[in-house]
Amino acid sequence: MIATTRKPLSALELSKKYEIPISTAYRRIEELTQSQLLVAVKPSRTKKGKWFELYRCLVTRIVISSENGTLLIGIANQKSI
């Protein structure tokens, strides 16, 4: 997901960057989009006419704190601001 903070990337680009199978990349993308942490921003076409999406990170801030020995993690995304 961090790779998509600066510019949108395709599932294939993410698969290559993190050296994971494309099927795993699509599963993780699905999980992150359902959690509203990642969003498809631009449908595009390959030279052969196949459609694909570019994905962008929605996370704007992560806050980590400790309270009475309990670790608290907060995530802000563009939809929650």
Residue pairs with C-beta under 8 A, 6 or more apart in sequence:
1 32
1 37
1 38
1 57
1 59
2 57
3 9
3 13
3 14
3 17
3 18
4 14
4 38
4 55
4 56
4 57
5 56
5 57
5 59
7 56
8 41
8 42
8 54
8 55
8 56
9 17
9 54
9 55
10 44
10 52
10 53
10 54
10 55
11 22
11 25
11 26
11 29
11 52
11 53
11 55
12 22
12 25
12 52
14 20
14 25
14 29
14 55
15 21
15 22
15 24
15 25
18 25
20 28
29 38
29 55
32 38
33 39
33 40
33 55
36 58
36 77
36 79
37 57
37 58
37 59
37 75
37 77
38 55
38 56
38 57
38 58
39 55
39 56
39 58
40 53
40 54
40 55
41 53
41 54
41 55
41 56
42 53
42 54
43 51
43 52
43 53
43 54
44 51
44 52
44 53
44 54
45 51
45 52
46 52
58 77
58 78
58 79
59 75
59 76
59 77
60 76
60 77
60 78
60 81
61 74
61 75
61 76
62 73
62 74
62 75
62 76
63 72
63 73
63 74
63 75
63 76
64 71
64 72
64 73
64 74
65 71
65 72
65 74
66 72
